[in-house]
C-alpha cells in the first residue's frame, strides 16, 4: 500500500524560532494551553501553517498575472475611456495602500469575531517586525467555513471588488489598488488552499489560528 503523506506546516525553522514580543509569548502560552487541553480530550493536532517567506515569494509571482489580467480587461472594456496612467497620484496611492493594509487585518478580525463567544475580545493583532508583516489572530476554535470566511474577506472586499470596479469604470487607480490588495492576500490564499486540500475522515474537526505564525492548526478526533 502507498504510504499516506503527512500534511506539514511551516518548515522554516528561522521563522518558527524568531524572537517573540511579550504579547506574542503570552498568546503562544494561551494557545499551547488550549492545545494541551484539547489533546487531553482526545483531539489530534495537525499543523497547517505556511512560511511567510514563501508567501511573499508567491505574492511576487502572483502580481505579474494580476497586472496582465487587470490591464488586459481594462483595455478590452474600452481603451479610450477613463483615466490615463499618468493621472495616477503615487503619494495618494501609497497612503491608501498603507491604510488598506491596516483595514485588511481589521476585516480578518471583524469577520472571525462574528463566530466567537466573546466576539471582538477573542481577536488580537500583532506585527512581525522581522518581516514587516502585520497580522490578526483569533484565539478560539472555528469551524472550517468560519475560518475560511474570515481568511478570505479582505481579499474579496479590498482586492477583488475594487479591481472589478476599476475595470468596469475605467479607473486605472482603482484597478491597480484592487490588484495590489489582491496580491497582499497571497498568504491568505495559500492558507485557504492548504485547508481545502486537507482530507480527513475524523468525525469532529476545528480550526485554530496560530498566534505567532501564518496559518493555523487543525484539531480533529
Long-range contacts (C-beta under 8 A, 24 or more apart in sequence): 7-46, 7-47, 7-48, 7-194, 7-197, 7-198, 8-47, 9-47, 9-48, 9-49, 9-50, 9-213, 9-215, 9-217, 10-47, 10-49, 10-50, 10-51, 10-213, 10-214, 10-215, 11-51, 12-51, 12-52, 12-53, 12-54, 15-51, 15-52, 15-53, 15-213, 16-213, 18-128, 18-130, 19-130, 20-212, 21-126, 23-124, 23-126, 24-126, 24-211, 24-212, 27-124, 27-126, 27-137, 27-139, 27-211, 27-212, 28-211, 28-212, 30-139, 30-211, 31-139, 31-208, 31-210, 31-211, 34-139, 34-208, 35-208, 35-217, 35-219, 38-219, 41-221, 42-221, 43-204, 43-219, 43-220, 43-221, 44-202, 44-219, 44-220, 44-221, 45-217, 45-218, 45-219, 46-198, 46-217, 46-218, 46-219, 46-220, 47-215, 47-217, 48-191, 48-194, 48-195, 48-198, 48-215, 48-216, 48-217, 48-218, 49-210, 49-213, 49-214, 49-215, 49-216, 49-217, 50-187, 50-190, 50-191, 50-194, 50-213, 50-214, 50-215, 51-214, 52-128, 52-131, 52-133, 52-187, 52-213, 52-214, 53-131, 54-190, 55-186, 55-187, 55-190, 55-214, 56-131, 56-186, 56-187, 58-186, 58-187, 58-189, 58-190, 59-183, 59-184, 59-186, 59-187, 62-183, 62-186, 62-189, 63-179, 63-180, 63-183, 66-179, 66-182, 66-183, 67-179, 70-163, 70-166, 70-167, 70-175, 70-176, 70-178, 70-179, 71-175, 73-167, 74-166, 74-167, 74-170, 74-172, 74-175, 77-167, 77-168, 77-170, 78-170, 81-170, 82-169, 82-170, 82-171, 82-172, 83-170, 83-171, 83-172, 83-173, 84-172, 85-172, 87-172, 87-173, 88-172, 88-173, 88-176, 89-173, 93-173, 93-176, 93-177, 96-177, 97-177, 97-180, 97-181, 100-158, 100-177, 100-181, 100-184, 101-134, 101-184, 102-134, 103-154, 103-158, 104-154, 104-158, 104-181, 104-184, 104-185, 105-134, 105-135, 105-136, 105-154, 106-136, 107-153, 107-154, 107-157, 107-158, 108-136, 108-150, 108-151, 108-153, 108-154, 109-136, 109-138, 110-153, 111-149, 111-150, 111-153, 112-136, 112-138, 112-142, 112-146, 112-147, 112-150, 112-209, 113-138, 114-146, 115-142, 115-143, 115-146, 115-150, 116-140, 116-142, 124-211, 126-211, 126-212, 135-214, 137-209, 137-210, 137-211, 138-208, 138-209, 139-209, 139-211, 140-208, 141-206, 141-207, 141-208, 141-219, 142-206, 142-207, 142-208, 142-209, 143-206, 143-207, 144-195, 144-205, 144-207, 146-207, 147-195, 147-207, 147-209, 147-216, 148-192, 148-195, 148-196, 151-188, 151-191, 151-192, 152-185, 152-188, 152-192, 154-181, 154-184, 154-185, 154-188, 155-181, 155-182, 155-185, 155-188, 155-189, 158-184, 158-185, 159-183, 159-184, 159-185, 187-214, 190-215, 191-215, 191-216
